[in-house]
Amino acid sequence: MNHESNLFNNEQMADAVGSVEDQVTSSLGSDREAYFNTESQDLPRPNYDAALYRSFGDDGIAYGKGVQMEMSDTADRLTLGGAEWQNMRIAVARVTRDNRLAWYPGTIGPNGTAIYLESHLMADPNAKGDFTEIESLALDNAYLTEASSAKHGQGATNAAESKHGLVLASRANALDIHSTVHDLDGRGNFTNNNAGVQDIATANGTRQVRPRVIDLSMAHTIAIRPEFQPESEERLFGLDVSPQQLLVAGTLAAARSRQIKVNISENITRMVEAR
């Protein structure tokens, strides 16, 4: 997978993971499992060839090197709504104001949606190659966030659940942090309401990392290629952690890069108290 200079490195991400772990433990102690369960969501890692076969049977062989689907076609949209396509890496084409097609790295989201990085314009999907770690982190985080519910299991706030976790790791002010999650959750796609929380400050300015969620019908064309897909056993930044731990740590690292003083311990305490 490609690496990007002047952005996150393995040491920064490992430090963010450790910081979260330390502050959660100091805040929750023996109540950790009840209120910070990082294993409650699965992140799909679909297989391109298997998805082709399930959707197209033997005819899928013809699409082995890639397939493009126009979203004006109802049958194509329904195909991509199948479970085998969830979190499949794609290129999303949208029509610009001057009637051109603009391509962006993306993924198939839950409930008939496409998630794409609106600030990462792609010159040519056929020449894209594999996605960078930053792109993959942002798309995985957005997928998890949109696939989560923000509801409470057995009356306990799971502050590691993706919608809670994204806010937990990006806010400096803990006041009403719990109600903030539910307020954002009631206003359409949660990821769209949190634009900018994954942006990264660099020596050359802020690198925008802004996932956007749209209905598949709002895309012009979806391009899917096998080289877009991550290796099934690949660990982003070399970290052996759950997808939700990576979401919280990546969000915290982004906030820290912009000098936002996030207090995980205080935030998680306020969430638990306000459940």
C-alpha positions as CSV (number, residue, x, y, z in Angstrom):
1,M,0.0,0.0,0.0
2,N,1.2,3.5,-0.8
3,H,2.5,5.7,2.0
4,E,2.0,9.5,2.1
5,S,4.7,11.8,3.3
6,N,4.3,14.4,6.0
7,L,1.2,12.7,7.3
8,F,0.6,10.0,9.9
9,N,3.4,7.4,10.5
10,N,3.3,4.2,12.4
11,E,4.8,5.8,15.5
12,Q,2.1,8.5,15.7
13,M,-0.7,6.0,15.3
14,A,0.7,3.6,17.8
15,D,1.1,6.6,20.2
16,A,-2.6,7.5,19.7
17,V,-3.7,3.9,20.3
18,G,-1.7,3.8,23.5
19,S,-3.0,7.2,24.7
20,V,-6.6,6.0,24.2
21,E,-5.9,2.8,26.0
22,D,-4.3,4.5,29.0
23,Q,-7.0,7.1,29.3
24,V,-9.9,4.7,29.0
25,T,-8.4,2.4,31.6
26,S,-7.8,5.3,34.0
27,S,-11.4,6.5,33.4
28,L,-13.3,3.3,33.5
29,G,-11.2,0.7,35.3
30,S,-13.1,-2.5,35.8
31,D,-16.1,-1.1,33.9
32,R,-14.2,-0.9,30.7
33,E,-15.8,-3.8,28.9
34,A,-19.3,-2.5,29.7
35,Y,-18.7,1.0,28.3
36,F,-15.8,0.7,25.8
37,N,-16.2,-2.5,23.8
38,T,-14.0,-2.2,20.7
39,E,-15.1,-5.5,19.2
40,S,-18.8,-4.8,18.6
41,Q,-18.6,-4.1,14.9
42,D,-17.2,-6.1,12.0
43,L,-15.5,-4.5,9.1
44,P,-16.2,-6.3,5.8
45,R,-13.3,-7.1,3.6
46,P,-15.0,-8.3,0.4
47,N,-13.3,-10.5,-2.2
48,Y,-13.5,-9.0,-5.7
49,D,-13.7,-12.2,-7.6
50,A,-16.1,-13.8,-5.2
51,A,-18.4,-10.8,-5.5
52,L,-18.3,-11.0,-9.3
53,Y,-19.3,-14.6,-9.3
54,R,-22.1,-14.2,-6.8
55,S,-23.6,-11.3,-8.8
56,F,-22.9,-12.4,-12.3
57,G,-22.1,-16.1,-12.2
58,D,-19.8,-17.4,-15.0
59,D,-20.3,-14.1,-16.9
60,G,-18.3,-12.4,-14.1
61,I,-15.1,-13.7,-15.7
62,A,-15.4,-11.0,-18.3
63,Y,-15.1,-8.4,-15.5
64,G,-12.0,-9.8,-13.9
65,K,-9.8,-6.8,-14.7
66,G,-12.5,-4.3,-13.7
67,V,-16.1,-3.2,-14.2
68,Q,-17.9,0.1,-14.6
69,M,-21.6,0.5,-13.7
70,E,-23.8,3.5,-14.5
71,M,-26.0,4.3,-11.5
72,S,-28.9,5.4,-13.8
73,D,-29.3,1.6,-14.2
74,T,-31.6,0.3,-11.5
75,A,-30.2,-3.3,-11.9
76,D,-26.6,-2.1,-11.3
77,R,-27.6,-0.2,-8.2
78,L,-29.4,-3.2,-6.8
79,T,-26.4,-5.4,-7.6
80,L,-24.1,-3.1,-5.5
81,G,-26.5,-3.2,-2.6
82,G,-25.7,-6.9,-2.0
83,A,-23.8,-8.0,1.1
84,E,-20.9,-9.3,-1.0
85,W,-20.1,-5.7,-2.1
86,Q,-20.1,-4.0,1.3
87,N,-17.0,-1.9,1.8
88,M,-15.7,-2.8,-1.7
89,R,-13.2,-0.2,-2.8
90,I,-14.5,1.8,-5.8
91,A,-14.0,4.9,-7.9
92,V,-17.0,7.2,-7.8
93,A,-17.7,9.5,-10.7
94,R,-19.9,12.6,-10.2
95,V,-20.9,15.2,-12.8
96,T,-19.3,18.6,-12.2
97,R,-20.9,22.0,-12.9
98,D,-19.2,22.2,-16.3
99,N,-20.6,18.8,-17.2
100,R,-17.4,16.8,-16.8
101,L,-16.9,13.6,-14.8
102,A,-14.8,13.9,-11.7
103,W,-13.5,10.7,-10.1
104,Y,-12.9,10.1,-6.4
105,P,-11.6,7.1,-4.3
106,G,-14.5,5.5,-2.5
107,T,-16.2,2.4,-1.0
108,I,-19.6,0.8,-1.1
109,G,-21.5,1.9,2.0
110,P,-24.4,0.3,3.9
111,N,-28.0,0.8,2.8
112,G,-27.4,1.5,-0.8
113,T,-24.9,4.2,-0.4
114,A,-21.5,5.2,-1.8
115,I,-18.8,6.8,0.4
116,Y,-16.1,8.8,-1.3
117,L,-13.3,11.2,-0.5
118,E,-14.5,14.5,-1.9
119,S,-11.1,16.2,-1.4
120,H,-9.0,13.5,-3.1
121,L,-9.7,14.0,-6.8
122,M,-8.6,11.1,-9.0
123,A,-7.2,11.9,-12.4
124,D,-8.0,8.5,-14.0
125,P,-9.5,5.5,-12.2
126,N,-7.7,3.1,-14.6
127,A,-4.4,4.5,-13.4
128,K,-5.2,4.8,-9.7
129,G,-3.6,1.6,-8.4
130,D,-3.9,0.8,-4.7
131,F,-5.3,3.2,-2.2
132,T,-3.1,5.0,0.3
133,E,-3.2,4.2,4.0
134,I,-4.8,7.6,4.7
135,E,-7.5,6.9,2.1
136,S,-8.2,3.4,3.4
137,L,-8.3,4.6,7.0
138,A,-10.8,7.4,6.1
139,L,-13.0,5.0,4.1
140,D,-13.0,2.3,6.7
141,N,-13.8,4.8,9.4
142,A,-16.7,6.2,7.4
143,Y,-18.1,2.8,6.6
144,L,-18.0,1.8,10.3
145,T,-19.6,5.0,11.3
146,E,-22.5,4.7,8.8
147,A,-23.0,1.0,9.7
148,S,-23.3,1.8,13.4
149,S,-26.4,2.8,15.2
150,A,-25.4,5.0,18.3
151,K,-28.0,3.0,20.2
152,H,-27.2,1.6,23.6
153,G,-26.9,-2.1,24.3
154,Q,-28.5,-3.0,27.7
155,G,-28.7,0.6,28.7
156,A,-24.9,1.2,28.5
157,T,-23.2,3.7,26.2
158,N,-20.6,2.0,24.2
159,A,-18.1,4.8,23.8
160,A,-16.0,2.8,21.3
161,E,-19.0,2.2,19.0
162,S,-18.1,4.2,15.9
163,K,-20.5,7.1,16.1
164,H,-19.7,7.7,19.8
165,G,-16.0,7.0,19.1
166,L,-15.6,9.5,16.3
167,V,-17.0,12.3,18.5
168,L,-15.1,11.0,21.6
169,A,-11.8,11.4,19.9
170,S,-12.3,14.7,18.1
171,R,-13.9,17.1,20.6
172,A,-12.0,19.4,23.1
173,N,-15.1,20.3,25.1
174,A,-16.7,17.4,26.9
175,L,-19.9,19.4,27.8
176,D,-22.9,17.6,26.4
177,I,-20.7,15.4,24.3
178,H,-23.1,12.5,24.6
179,S,-26.1,14.5,23.3
180,T,-23.9,15.7,20.5
181,V,-23.6,12.2,19.2
182,H,-27.4,11.7,19.1
183,D,-28.0,15.2,17.7
184,L,-25.6,14.5,14.8
185,D,-27.1,11.1,14.3
186,G,-30.6,12.6,13.8
187,R,-29.4,14.9,10.9
188,G,-28.8,12.5,8.0
189,N,-25.6,10.8,7.3
190,F,-23.4,11.0,10.4
191,T,-20.2,11.2,8.3
192,N,-21.4,14.2,6.4
193,N,-22.2,16.0,9.6
194,N,-18.6,15.5,10.8
195,A,-16.7,16.8,7.8
196,G,-13.2,17.8,8.7
197,V,-12.7,15.7,11.9
198,Q,-10.1,13.5,10.1
199,D,-8.3,16.4,8.4
200,I,-4.6,16.4,9.1
201,A,-2.3,19.4,9.8
202,T,1.0,19.2,8.0
203,A,4.0,21.5,7.5
204,N,2.4,22.6,4.2
205,G,-1.0,23.3,5.6
206,T,-4.1,21.1,6.3
207,R,-4.5,18.0,4.3
208,Q,-8.3,17.5,3.9
209,V,-9.6,14.0,4.5
210,R,-13.3,14.4,4.1
211,P,-15.5,11.4,3.4
212,R,-18.9,12.1,2.0
213,V,-21.9,9.7,1.9
214,I,-24.4,9.7,-1.0
215,D,-27.1,7.4,-2.3
216,L,-25.8,5.3,-5.1
217,S,-28.4,7.0,-7.4
218,M,-26.5,10.3,-6.9
219,A,-23.3,8.9,-8.5
220,H,-22.9,8.9,-12.2
221,T,-20.7,5.8,-12.6
222,I,-19.0,3.4,-10.2
223,A,-15.7,1.8,-11.3
224,I,-14.5,-1.3,-9.4
225,R,-11.0,-2.7,-10.0
226,P,-9.2,-5.6,-8.2
227,E,-6.1,-3.4,-7.6
228,F,-8.2,-1.0,-5.5
229,Q,-8.9,-3.7,-2.9
230,P,-6.7,-4.1,0.2
231,E,-5.0,-7.4,1.0
232,S,-7.3,-9.4,3.3
233,E,-4.7,-9.6,6.1
234,E,-3.2,-6.2,5.7
235,R,-2.9,-4.1,8.9
236,L,-3.1,-0.3,8.4
237,F,0.0,1.3,9.9
238,G,1.1,-2.2,11.0
239,L,-1.2,-2.1,14.0
240,D,-2.8,-5.2,15.3
241,V,-5.9,-3.5,16.6
242,S,-9.6,-3.7,15.9
243,P,-11.2,-1.5,13.3
244,Q,-13.0,0.5,16.0
245,Q,-9.7,1.1,17.9
246,L,-8.1,2.3,14.7
247,L,-11.1,4.7,14.1
248,V,-10.7,6.3,17.6
249,A,-6.9,6.4,17.4
250,G,-6.9,7.8,13.8
251,T,-9.4,10.5,14.8
252,L,-7.4,11.4,17.9
253,A,-4.2,11.6,15.9
254,A,-5.9,13.9,13.3
255,A,-7.2,16.1,16.1
256,R,-3.8,16.3,17.8
257,S,-2.2,17.3,14.5
258,R,-4.4,20.3,14.5
259,Q,-3.5,21.0,18.2
260,I,-7.0,20.2,19.5
261,K,-6.7,19.3,23.1
262,V,-8.8,16.1,23.3
263,N,-9.3,14.6,26.8
264,I,-10.4,11.1,26.1
265,S,-10.9,10.3,29.8
266,E,-13.1,13.3,30.4
267,N,-15.1,12.7,27.2
268,I,-15.8,9.1,28.0
269,T,-16.8,9.9,31.6
270,R,-19.3,12.5,30.3
271,M,-20.7,9.9,27.8
272,V,-21.1,7.3,30.5
273,E,-22.7,9.7,33.0
274,A,-25.2,10.9,30.4
275,R,-26.4,7.6,29.0
